[in-house]
Each structure stands twice: as C-alpha cells, then as structure tokens.
Amino acid sequence: MFSRWNSLGKVVARRSGKMVYETVKSRCRNTRSAAWKTSAAIFALAMPCATFAQSSVTLFGTLDAGFAFLTNSGGTRNSVIKAQSTNIYLNSVRLTGKEDLGGGLQAIFGLSMLFDPYTGASLFNRLFGWTSYVGLSNENNKVVMGRLWGPLYDVTVHFDPLWGSPVSLWAMDAGGVSIPDNAIRYTRTDGPMHEDLLYSFGSNSVDAPLNGVAGGGSKSKEFSASIDYTTTSLELAAIYDNVRGPLQAGQYELGLFVPSLVPVAPTTAGRAERIVVAARYTFEKTSLFAGYRRLRTVAGNEVENSNLYWAGLNQHFTPSLLANIGVYHQRVNSIDARPTLVALQIQYFLSKSTALYATVGKVWNTADSNMGLSYATSTTLGVGQFGASVGMYHLF
C-alpha cells in the first residue's frame, strides 16, 4: 500500500479495506502564482489540471497462504504435505480507476495481477495476467476492452458454493475460468436484469494450446452471452459460451481428467461449446446453490459431450463462523468417466478482512477418469483423492 504523496495523487480515503487515491489538485493551485512568467507555463500547468481533476484510483487485493495434505499425488499412490497458497482466494493485487467525463459518463480501467506469496512469482507468465482493461460506462451501460473476465467466470465465482476456489466448480471445469485476451465486453443493466456480450479476437496470445506451441491460441475466437436476474434473495443466470480454434487445456477440459480424450495435436477446427444455468437463493443466514453445465467439444474427428451438475450451501452459524459445502458430479456420455467431488470449507473471521480456514474434500473416479481434488492435480485412472488444507487469508 502507498501511504504518501506520489506523482498521481494522495490518499484521500480508506474504507472497507480499500485505499483510494485522487489527483493532487493542489499541484495546479500552487503553480498558478508563477503563471505570469510565460504563457507557455500557463498552458503546461493547465492541461494536467483539466485532465486529472476528476480521476480516482483504488488499490486492493488478497493474500491467502496455508498448508495442504493430499493423497495419491501426481498420479502415484504417495501422499504429500506441502506449503500451498490459494486455498480459497487467488493471491492478487488489483488497481481500478475511473474518471468523470460529465453527463453521467465515466472512463474506467483496471489492472490485476496474480502471484504466489511463497515465492513472489507472477502467474500465467504475465504481469497483469488476471485482467487488464479500459472502457466507458454510464448508469446502465458498460463497454470494456482488453484481457477480461468472461461471463463464465462470473458464474464460477458467484454461483459456486465454494466461491470458485481451486477445490470447487473450478476443479470440475477449468474452462469456466474464462479470461480471454483481445476481448471486448458489453454489459447492460435494466433494474434486476443484466445482459452481457463478449467477443475475443484471439482468446490466448501467450500460452500453448493443448499439445500445441505457445501463442497458438491467438487463432481461437470466443463468443459469450449471458443474462441474469438479481434480487436481494433470488439470483438466476444463463450463459452460452463458444470457443473455436486451437483449444487450451482448460477450454477443452475433458483432456484434463480423461487421458484417452487428449487430442494428438491442436486444430483450427477445435470447438468447445458450453451452456450453463445456475441459481442462488439467500434467506436469513443461509444461501442455497444449484447449477448445470452442458459441454460439447470437437477435437479432430472426436465429438464428446459431458454434463456437470452441482449444488451446495453457505451457512453463517455466527457472525464469525461460516461453513460452505459443495457437491459436484460430471458424466462424459461416451465412456466410463463419472467423477464426483464433495468438499467442506470452514472459515472463522478474525475481522472483516482476515479469516482462518480449513478445507477437506474427496473426489471419486470411475474407470476412465483421473480427476484430482483441484484443477492442478490428477490421479491414476479410476483412483480417487482426499485432501485437506488449513491457512489464513487477508483482504486489503
């Protein structure tokens, strides 16, 4: 966090764990007394005053670190205990800002990076690998361009009882964490209704497609559309997402837990089509979740379909104690690949920004699947996995 004056601004407020910066307007006022020297000096000083007078920037993020135990690790029968971050939250530093352009119109931007707190290394081989965007917004409309969260990502986080943590819906479908490059997204708000459209001209310009070379994903196009209905108690969402071209492992998904379905090489004819519906209902101290995802993939001459179902709840027992439970089941139509994941997450809040947590989970596989407890793990065919983690997180 910054706590002193800098070239852009000073700290003017700190609330809800966020630090807000505004432009140093006094720079303009203090220099006006010298404006008589030359008309050029007046012009040079007036420009930054007009440009930055209505700007603000917010810096915030998350830190999550702990330890984990895992059975049948790395496709073996061995168990491991290790330091592990991101057990609930992705470790991130985020910067967002806006400028009032008048008439209710704002310029907006955002930069977000992910990192490993144990090593300090950035993730995704990018400086701002989570999001980087610029755009315009008013009361009912927003348009942003850059590397963006897709509507699928919104569902993975908001309609998942385990908050889109690694042991959650993300483990069952890594393609749900859709963050395409070269994208433009439009959002419309009409009371409780929200409509989204996203198009990517090249969904991944850095990483290699499945069994491909780095940058091959720049030829992939992604289209996504969603609609959701949101009130204080009931939330409903429906999403359609279609990726065409060389597919990333997460976009294809099936190859992550069904080795027999891994394509020999990527192809421009590859396709991953997802249809998702989800619901969330909140009453008093309880939230209930349910969802369904249909995935159709094309890789070479292979066409596969899978169905994913999930349900769960969040229960606040006290203001300091929260329990989350999720149950996830997926079925690949043509083969015996039917993994099931069950996980329980307990959080104890030390403050509004800091919590201790414990997570336990178990995944069961059938003959043709080797799904692990998280998106980053796998087992041998037909073998399940048990895991547990403890740690803490802080929101700033």
N, C-alpha and C positions, 0 to 999 in steps of 0.2 A: 504494500500500500504506500502511496505517496502521502506525505503529511506536510509538505512545504510548497511554496510557490514554485511553479515551473513555467516553461515558455508558453504553455497553453492556458493555464488557469490556476486557481487556488481552490482549496477545499471550502465549500460553502455549506455543505450539509452531510450528515451521516445518519442514515436511518435504515432499519431492517437489515443491518449488516452490509449495506451498500454505501460506498463513498462517492459523492457526486462532485464533479468539478465544473466550474463555469469560467468563461473567458475573463481575463484580467482587464476589466473595463478601465480601471484606474490608469493603466498604461497610456490610454488615449488622453485622459484628462490631464495627467501630469506633463505631457509633452506639448500641450496646446500653448503654454506660455512662451514656448520657443518658436512658435509658428511664424512670427514676424520675420525670421531670418531670411527665409526664401519661400516662394510659393511652391517649389518642388517639395520642400519638407512638409508643408501642409498637406499636399496630396498624398505623400507616402504614409503619413500618420493616419489620415482619414480613412484610407482603404481598409486597414485591418480593423478599425473601429466598426465600420459598416458590415464587414464580412463576418466577424465573430461575436457581435453583441448579443445574439440570441442563442448561442450554442451551449450545450451541456454534454458532459461525458460521464458515464457511470462505470466504475471498475468493480468487479465482483468475481467470485469463483468458489470452488470446492476443494477440500483436501480430505482424502479417505485412505487410511492405511491400516493394515492388520496382519493377521497370520491365518493360514489355512491348512487343513488336513484333507487329503484326497486319497481314495483307494484306486487300484487298477490304473495307475497313472501312465500316460504316454503309451498306451497300447500294451502294457505289461501287467503283471499281477502285483506289482510293487505299490506300496503306499508311501506318501511323502508328506512332510510338514515343511512349510516354506513361508517366508515373508511374502505377502500378497497385498497389493493395493487394489482399489476399485472394486471392493466387495459389494458396495451399494451404489455409491456415486462415482462417476467418472471424475478424475482429477483434472481440474480445468482452471484457466484464467480467462475471463471474458471482459471485453470492453465494448460498450454500446454507447451510441450518442445520437443526438438529434439537434436540428436547427430549425427554428420557427421561420418560415418563409412568408408568413402572412396569409390571411384569408383561410385559416384552418389547415394550411398545407405545411408539411414538415419534410425536411431531408433527414434520412435515418441511415445509420451504418452500424456494423458490428464486426468484431474480430474475436475469435475464440480459439484457444489452443488447448490441447490435451497433453499431459505429461505423466511420467512415472515418478512419484515422490521419493521412491527409494534410490533412484539413480539421477533424477533430473532430466532424463532424456525425453524429447518430444515424441509423440506417437503419430502414426500414419505417414512418417517420412516427410512431414510438412511442418512449417512454423505455425500456421493457423489452419490446422487440419480439421477442426470441428466445424467452424463456419467462418466465412469472410464475405461480407455483402455490403451493398449500398443501394439506396432506393428512396422512394417517396411514399408518404402516407397522409391520409386525412381521416375524418371521423369514421368513414365507412369503407375505405379502400386502402390497400397497401400493395405496392409493387417493389420487389427487391431482386437484385441480380448478383450472382457470384457463386460461391460454394455454399449450398443451402441445405437445411433440414427439409426433407420431403414430408408430405402428409403421412406416409407410412411410419416415419419416425415419431410423429405426434402420437399415433396410436400405440406404438411400442412403449412409450413412456407413460402416457396419461391413462390408457385403458388396461394397463398391466398391474395386477395386484402387488407385484414385487418391483414396481417403479422402473422397469426397464433395466434393472441391474444385470450383471453377467449371468447370474443364476435365475433365469426368468424366461419370459417370452423370447428374449434375445437368443438364448441357447437353442430354442426350437427353430428359429428362423432369423439368421443373421442378416438376411436381406431386408428385414423390417427396419433395420437401422440404415435408412436410405439418406445419404448425404451426397448428392451428385454435384460434380463440377459443372462449370459452364452452363449454369441454370438460371432461369427466370421464374419467379413465382408471384401469382396474383391472389390476394385474399380479399374477400368481400364479406362485410358484416351487416346483417339485417336483423337487428334485435337478437333473439336467441339463436338465429341461424348464421352459420359461417360456411362460405364456399371457397374452395381452393383449387387452383390450376397451377401445375408445374410442368416445365419442359426443359430438358437438358440436351444441349447440342453435342455433348461428349461426357458421359457420366463419370469417367475416371481417367484423368490425364497422366497419372503418376504410377499407380500400381499395375501389376501384371494381371491379365485375365487368367482364369483357371487353365493351367498348363500352357500359358502364353508368355509374352515378353512385356516388360514394363512399358506403359503408355498405350498398350493395345486397346484399353478400354475407352480411349478417346474417340473411337469409332462407334461406341454404343450410344444410342439415343434412349432417353427415358421420358415417359409421359405419365403424369399422375393427376388424378382429380378426386376431390373429396367433398363431402357435405357433412356437417354435424349440427346437432341441436343441443344447446347447453342451457340448463337452468340450475338453480341452487341445489336441486335434488337429483334431477334426471339428466343424463348425458347420453346421446346416441351418435354414432358415426358410421359412415360407409365410405370406403376408399377403393378406387381402381388404380392399379399401377402396372405399367408395361415397359419392360426394358428389351430393346432389340439390338443385337450386335454381339461382339465378344463379351461374355459374361464374367464378372468377378465371382470368386468362390461363394461369397455371401449372397449375391444376386441369384446364382443358380441354386444354392442352398443344399439340394439333395446330395451332392457330392461330399458335403461335409460330414454326413452320417451314414451314407450308403456308398461304400467304396466301389461297388460294381457299376454305379451310375456316373463315375467320373469320366468326362469326355477325354478322348485322346489328345485333342487339340481344340483351341477356340475357333469359332466360326462366326462370320458376319451374319449368318442365318440363325444364330442363337437367339433364344427368346425366353423371358420369364414374365409371366402374367399373374398378378395377384389381385384377388378380390377379398376385401375384409369388411366385416361388420362387427361392431363392438358396442357394449353398453356399460354404463356405470350408474349405480343408484346409491345415494347417500341419505341416511336418516340418523339423526342424533349423532352417536359416536361410531357409526358403522357405515362402511362403503362396500357394496357388492359389485363384482365384475363378471363379465362373460363376453366371449368373443369367438369368432370363427374366421379362418383364412383358407381360401382355395388357391392353390398354386399349380399352374400349368407351365412346364418347361419343355423347351425344344433344344436339343444338343445333338448336332449331326442328324442321324436318322432316328434318334431316340426321342419319343414324346412321352413324358411322365406327368402324372397328376398326383397331388397329395392334399390331404385335408388336415387342418390343425384346429383343435378346439381347446379353449381354456376357460377357467373360472377361478374365483378366489374372493377374498375379503380382506379389508383393513379394519381392525378393531382397536379403538382407543379405550383402554381399561381405566387409565387415569390421564391427567394432562401430561405426565412424564413417561407413560408406558404405552407403546404401540406394538401390535402384533399384525403381521401380514402373512397370508398363506396363499399359495397358488398351486393349481393342478393343471398340467398341460399334457395333451395327447395328440400324436400325429400318426397318420396312416398313409403310406405310399401304396397306390392302388395295385400296381402290377406285381409286387414282391412282398416278402415277409419282413417288412420294415415298419414297426409299430412302436416307437419309443414313447415312454411315459415319464414325466418329470413331476415330482412333488417337492415343494420347498417351503420352509417356515423361516420367517425373519422376525427377530425381536429387536426393538430399538428403545433405549432408555435415554431420555433427553435431560442433559445437564443444564441446558439453557435453550433458548430459541434457535441458537446457531450451532450447538455442539451436542453430539449424542454418542453413546456407546452402543454397539450392536453385536448380535450373534445370529448366524445363519446356518441352518442344516438343510441338506437336500439329498434326494435319492433319485437316480434315473434307472429305469428298466429298459433293456433292449430285447428285441427278438432276433431271429436267426440272421437276418441280412442287414442289421443296423449296428452301429458302434458309437452312438451319440454319447458325449460326455456331459458332465454336470453343467458346464458353461460352454460358450461358443468357442473357447480357446483350448478345449480338451477333447480327447476321444479315448475309446477303449478298444479292445479286440471285439470281433463280431460276436454278437449275442450276449456280451458281458455287460453288466450294469456298473454303476459307480455311486459311491457315497462320499459326501464331503461336508465339511463344517468350517466355518470361519468366525473369528472374533476380531474386533477392531473399534475404531472410532472415526468419526468424520466431523469436519467443521465447515460451516458456510460463512463466507466473508463477503 
